[in-house]
Amino acid sequence: MRIISAKDYQDVSRKAANIIASQVILKPNCVLGLATGSSPVGTYQQLIAKYEAGELDFSQVRTVNLDEYVGLTADHDQSYAYFMRHNLFDHVNIDQANTNIPCGVEPDAEKECARYDAVIESMGGVDLQLLGLGPNGHIGFNEPCDEFVPGTHRVELTEATINANARFFESMDDVPRFAYTMGIRGIMQADKVLMVVNGANKAQAVKDCFFGSVTPQAPGSILQLHKNFTLVADEAALSLVKDLL
């Protein structure tokens, strides 16, 4: 595990984008695992800037996203399919036929999860997986539970996650209660894993996941066992562990 300390969110985003850019430059047809939420937005903005400056070519890149809300269509403005188009795909020269996101409107969970695992396998796995970290330690939508779930699965979101997501919806009633998410095996099989974390509200999760025991009650803790895991976090997110670095 490698921990890179950054001054603030902008610095986190810049350093993470440099790591992803290096992957794309070294392997133009790489498979990127992508994340949503507020944490990676700055990273995507940095990647767009590099593309616009002529420094990056996404034409051969393939992507798989971590998750999608159950019940939202791909054109819903809070779906993760929409998020990815709005925050990255529409602004670079990626072939959107090479982008993959779970289908939130597939009612058969077993069918959709098996399909998505097959998509990842057909690509030969993920070269670099980007992650954020939930305040409760979740990665993707792998929530705290009694066991690590290996494959893509349908998960009931915790109240903490629902409350955290409520700011994006008009009312609490509109917030999805379920999601499809890549499982722990899919994340751990990536050649490299890169996590971006910022803010004091994530400090306890950072401490629990990376300076405590490996437990499904803190899902991100499994990354302690990954062969090539990099955490890029700002000073606020590292505030509870600064004496341990």
Phi and psi in degrees as a GROMACS rama.xvg file:
@    title "Ramachandran Plot"
@    xaxis  label "Phi"
@    yaxis  label "Psi"
@TYPE xy
-116.464  130.875  ARG-2
-113.745  122.947  ILE-3
-109.725  119.2  ILE-4
-87.284  133.427  SER-5
-121.827  155.695  ALA-6
-69.2605  -45.8146  LYS-7
-155.202  -173.515  ASP-8
-59.8445  -42.9208  TYR-9
-60.849  -40.1632  GLN-10
-69.0284  -39.8845  ASP-11
-56.5607  -49.415  VAL-12
-62.5671  -42.2234  SER-13
-63.9273  -45.79  ARG-14
-68.0205  -39.3921  LYS-15
-66.0867  -42.098  ALA-16
-62.6039  -35.9095  ALA-17
-63.1999  -38.3455  ASN-18
-67.2028  -44.6034  ILE-19
-66.6238  -41.676  ILE-20
-59.5136  -40.572  ALA-21
-61.0892  -39.3541  SER-22
-62.7464  -44.9064  GLN-23
-66.1684  -40.1491  VAL-24
-67.4486  -42.5574  ILE-25
-73.8903  -29.508  LEU-26
-139.41  87.808  LYS-27
-59  -25.7591  PRO-28
-102.04  31.7224  ASN-29
-69.135  162.459  CYS-30
-104.246  117.266  VAL-31
-102.212  130.141  LEU-32
-91.3044  126.374  GLY-33
-116.616  153.601  LEU-34
-120.523  162.477  ALA-35
-121.25  -170.096  THR-36
93.5335  178.213  GLY-37
-72.3785  -29.0611  SER-38
-59.4472  -45.9285  SER-39
-86.1626  -1.48676  PRO-40
-58.0406  -45.0961  VAL-41
-63.0821  -36.5523  GLY-42
-62.3946  -43.905  THR-43
-64.3649  -38.5159  TYR-44
-62.0714  -39.1661  GLN-45
-65.7904  -39.2809  GLN-46
-66.7811  -39.467  LEU-47
-61.2032  -42.7465  ILE-48
-62.1657  -39.9701  ALA-49
-65.5485  -39.4193  LYS-50
-63.5381  -46.0159  TYR-51
-64.871  -26.437  GLU-52
-83.5619  0.191499  ALA-53
81.3515  15.2554  GLY-54
-90.7983  -17.268  GLU-55
-133.514  145.644  LEU-56
-126.959  116.797  ASP-57
-99.2789  8.80423  PHE-58
-63.0093  -26.969  SER-59
-105.717  -3.03195  GLN-60
-70.4823  140.184  VAL-61
-115.789  147.7  ARG-62
-133.615  151.326  THR-63
-133.363  130.669  VAL-64
-92.524  155.525  ASN-65
-67.0303  -40.5552  LEU-66
-160.692  170.686  ASP-67
-156.897  144.901  GLU-68
-67.0158  138.599  TYR-69
-76.7684  128.8  VAL-70
103.195  -9.93581  GLY-71
-101.247  133.315  LEU-72
-74.2333  161.907  THR-73
-64.6452  -20.8977  ALA-74
-97.8994  2.17874  ASP-75
-67.7296  136.026  HIS-76
-71.4501  -4.74014  ASP-77
-111.677  5.07223  GLN-78
-73.8744  155.854  SER-79
-77.1105  -22.0461  TYR-80
-63.3692  -44.4251  ALA-81
-64.6822  -44.1721  TYR-82
-54.786  -45.9734  PHE-83
-68.1824  -37.7827  MET-84
-65.6951  -44.8979  ARG-85
-67.9653  -36.7175  HIS-86
-98.5262  -13.2463  ASN-87
-149.537  -59.8574  LEU-88
-59.4213  -38.3112  PHE-89
-73.7993  -6.12917  ASP-90
-114.237  -0.147155  HIS-91
-131.791  173.744  VAL-92
-92.3676  38.7666  ASN-93
-77.5988  143.631  ILE-94
-79.8251  110.856  ASP-95
-67.1896  -11.7833  GLN-96
-69.4408  -18.7775  ALA-97
-95.3112  10.1754  ASN-98
-105.187  140.803  THR-99
-133.948  131.292  ASN-100
-140.444  139.803  ILE-101
-53.6556  148.114  PRO-102
-88.3268  108.965  CYS-103
-69.8111  -18.0017  GLY-104
-101.975  7.78227  VAL-105
-77.5584  114.78  GLU-106
-74.6573  -21.8498  PRO-107
-88.9942  98.5404  ASP-108
-62.5152  -42.8957  ALA-109
-61.6746  -41.7897  GLU-110
-64.482  -47.1724  LYS-111
-67.1074  -40.0133  GLU-112
-67.0791  -40.409  CYS-113
-65.3879  -40.7659  ALA-114
-60.7127  -44.7241  ARG-115
-70.0787  -38.8315  TYR-116
-61.0771  -37.4659  ASP-117
-67.3222  -35.8363  ALA-118
-61.1444  -47.4863  VAL-119
-62.304  -44.0333  ILE-120
-63.8825  -38.0279  GLU-121
-65.2064  -22.5574  SER-122
-86.282  -5.14802  MET-123
82.7844  16.4661  GLY-124
93.901  178.393  GLY-125
-102.694  131.163  VAL-126
-76.065  -43.6481  ASP-127
-143.142  123.56  LEU-128
-106.415  121.543  GLN-129
-91.1335  135.759  LEU-130
-133.896  153.891  LEU-131
-107.62  -174.565  GLY-132
-137.728  124.99  LEU-133
-74.5769  158.791  GLY-134
-58.7345  -23.714  PRO-135
-98.1147  10.7961  ASN-136
89.0434  6.99101  GLY-137
-74.9413  149.405  HIS-138
-124.386  133.757  ILE-139
59.4715  -135.689  GLY-140
-112.995  31.0089  PHE-141
-78.1383  97.7178  ASN-142
-83.1924  161.584  GLU-143
-55.6562  131.142  PRO-144
-158.151  -167.176  CYS-145
-88.2633  -11.0909  ASP-146
-153.821  155.795  GLU-147
-78.6953  124.45  PHE-148
-91.6089  121.395  VAL-149
-72.5987  -48.3723  PRO-150
-96.9485  175.233  GLY-151
-57.5869  136.646  THR-152
-151.912  162.972  HIS-153
-91.2007  126.918  ARG-154
-123.87  140.961  VAL-155
-84.6887  123.789  GLU-156
-73.8135  144.662  LEU-157
-74.2716  161.393  THR-158
-59.9561  -36.1716  GLU-159
-62.0966  -42.4687  ALA-160
-70.3378  -40.9272  THR-161
-60.2563  -44.227  ILE-162
-64.5376  -38.876  ASN-163
-66.3366  -31.6136  ALA-164
-86.8693  -12.1475  ASN-165
-60.7288  -27.7857  ALA-166
-64.9002  -16.9148  ARG-167
-90.4603  -6.16184  PHE-168
-120.287  159.081  PHE-169
-66.3027  -35.0722  GLU-170
-148.562  164.317  SER-171
-60.6659  -31.2523  MET-172
-66.0182  -22.1445  ASP-173
-86.3281  -13.0682  ASP-174
-73.3354  124.093  VAL-175
-59.21  145.466  PRO-176
-100.746  -11.1007  ARG-177
-134.412  157.437  PHE-178
-148.701  155.707  ALA-179
-93.902  133.679  TYR-180
-139.365  143.293  THR-181
-58.3891  140.612  MET-182
-85.1457  177.914  GLY-183
-63.1908  -36.7338  ILE-184
-62.3251  -44.3961  ARG-185
-60.6318  -39.8095  GLY-186
-69.1488  -46.184  ILE-187
-70.5565  -22.1183  MET-188
-82.0932  -7.37999  GLN-189
-63.1024  142.904  ALA-190
-62.0072  -40.7574  ASP-191
-132.514  145.323  LYS-192
-125.046  129.991  VAL-193
-122.869  123.726  LEU-194
-115.918  136.443  MET-195
-113.092  130.829  VAL-196
-139.626  135.784  VAL-197
-144.764  152.105  ASN-198
98.2839  146.264  GLY-199
-65.8837  -24.3325  ALA-200
-69.6166  -10.7589  ASN-201
-102.946  -1.72884  LYS-202
-61.5761  -41.9313  ALA-203
-67.163  -38.7296  GLN-204
-63.9258  -40.4611  ALA-205
-60.2568  -45.4385  VAL-206
-63.4298  -46.2485  LYS-207
-65.2093  -41.4231  ASP-208
-78.5851  -34.6895  CYS-209
-117.693  -1.93349  PHE-210
-133.232  17.661  PHE-211
-125.995  -164.408  GLY-212
-80.1107  159.345  SER-213
-80.5117  117.035  VAL-214
-151.592  143.84  THR-215
-67.2237  -11.7842  PRO-216
-72.3816  -17.887  GLN-217
-129.641  80.6884  ALA-218
-51.5859  -36.6363  PRO-219
-63.3516  -16.9717  GLY-220
-63.577  -22.2715  SER-221
-61.3782  -23.5238  ILE-222
-69.2115  -14.8847  LEU-223
-58.6414  -24.4239  GLN-224
-95.1981  -2.04519  LEU-225
-76.2259  144.196  HIS-226
-71.2768  -23.5574  LYS-227
-148.009  72.8108  ASN-228
-111.633  129.249  PHE-229
-121.661  126.842  THR-230
-105.557  123.174  LEU-231
-111.262  115.059  VAL-232
-137.751  149.551  ALA-233
-84.6578  173.897  ASP-234
-60.7559  -35.8589  GLU-235
-66.6024  -42.0101  ALA-236
-68.9449  -25.5838  ALA-237
-96.9234  8.72075  LEU-238
-63.4999  -28.7047  SER-239
-87.3177  -6.59844  LEU-240
-126.566  9.96007  VAL-241
-60.6797  -27.8419  LYS-242
-78.663  -9.64368  ASP-243
-100.638  -6.99106  LEU-244
